[in-house]
Amino acid sequence: MTPEAKAALKEAVGPEGAVTWDDLARRWAGRDAAGDYRLTGRRHRIAPVAAVAYPGSPEAVAAVVRWARTFGVALVPRGAGTGVMGGAVPLKEAVVVDLSRLKRVAVDPATGIVEAEAGAVLGEINRELEAHGLMLVHDPWSVAMATVGGAVSTDGVGYHAGRWGSMGQQVVALEVVTPDGERWQTQAFKSSVGPDLRALFIGSQGSFGIVTRVWVQAVDRPEVVQFATWRFAGFEAGFDGILRLWRAGLRFDLLDFSDQRPDALDLSPGLEDADGRTALLRLAAMGLREEAPARLAAAARLLAASGGVDLGPERAESYWQGRHLWAERFQREVHQPQDSARRAALGWMGLDYLNLALWPQEIPAFRRRLMARVAQSPELTLGETGIWGMPWLFSAVLFETEATHEEDMVAPGRHPEAMQHAIDDLVAMAQAQGGNAECIHGLGLKGLPWSPHERGHRRWVSLKRSWDPDDLFNPGKISPE
């Protein structure tokens, strides 16, 4: 970068902003929470960070974009870097636009609509809302670190999604900076004049615009929170119960369903399928004192019809209380000290996972094919399979066979290539059945080889080339070829 370009970038970030060429800062800004193990076979694509810009206002973000167009420099927008797919990893030498200084939050208590700048942390927004008896209903693993702009740009899915949907479904309006350096606000709520342009930025990993401000719908804090846990004789019986709930219009603030061998779920034998696996469904109903218990009471009747056995509230409540423990450890050991080496070593003893969107009627057959594929790899073993929030969101966890399953976040396993090969095969199987790859975190660098096989990919590429012909924003993520 020439002295002229450096001076112009310093001017662009504004008096409240900053820019750095420090090696440690560039190293930290060049990765997210996707460790080397999860990026096996993809890491060679990672490009260097030329500088890190910290604009202090939305106007300064627009100035940085105009600077980038003038000097022909790519930009990678960044929130807190808590993504686990490499969405904020540059694939071309770029300036990282760190939005962490955009933190302003305003709340309208009457409507529950929150106006937050993109760098506002979800947990801090919730603290602002608490004074008004409100809360966000996007609650990802990383709520204490993740920013609202990052959550929108990946269309993240959190623990409340079964009732309230993904982050994008909670968005009222967006302010973005487009590739021509213009600050622009989308329509709010609904318009019948043309396509809903909010969708252009939600889940697009900053490839079409840099989100600088978000208006999002908050809700009342619940009067009651109640839990239930149900056990089934394997995945298919429990999945039948979930479909009964969905058809009846019953939506739960937590719906977590997984199957495993009984000992892995700390259960006694006695209710398994032909594969020796049992299943747990954890539910939470939160809301008004009249309606939340009614939802659980109605669910009990439908789940019993699918052969479910009521285990009481304790297991679901324990799961809920512990849902952020891993994130708290990551924040303490990696995020706060900005330990780049420890972050790169993340591996969880040879564990990887899938979060796929599939037609619900295809899920049982796909799961069977998944089990057969994992069985072909002696280095791997299947952990849990399950449903999270919605009956179309299917998840699976794979372990290396020799893994100790100890919670050592920086001990990456011995067979990363076998793991990645299996994951790639399973994603290809899902896409061949009309499914989508990775519907919780965005595709990022890890999903780059899957992107061309997603439905609509050619249209996204065409739109990207029209909207951002110089591939200025997060280059390579939409059109990896």
NORSUL-V927894 format. One record per helix or strand of 2 or more residues. SS is the DSSP state (helix for helix, strand for strand). FROM is the first residue (numbers start at 1). TO is the last residue. If there is no record, write none. Layout:
ss = {SS:SS}
from = {FROM:FROM}
to = {TO:TO}
//
This chain:
ss = {helix:strand:helix:helix:strand:helix:strand:strand:strand:strand:helix:strand:helix:helix:helix:strand:strand:helix:strand:strand:strand:helix:strand:helix:strand:helix:strand:helix:helix:helix:strand:helix:strand:strand:helix:helix:helix}
from = {3:18:23:43:49:58:74:94:105:113:122:134:148:161:167:171:183:197:210:219:224:235:254:262:277:291:309:314:325:340:351:360:380:393:416:448:457}
to = {12:20:29:45:54:71:78:98:108:117:130:135:154:164:170:177:185:200:217:220:232:247:261:265:287:305:312:321:335:344:357:375:388:400:432:451:467}
//
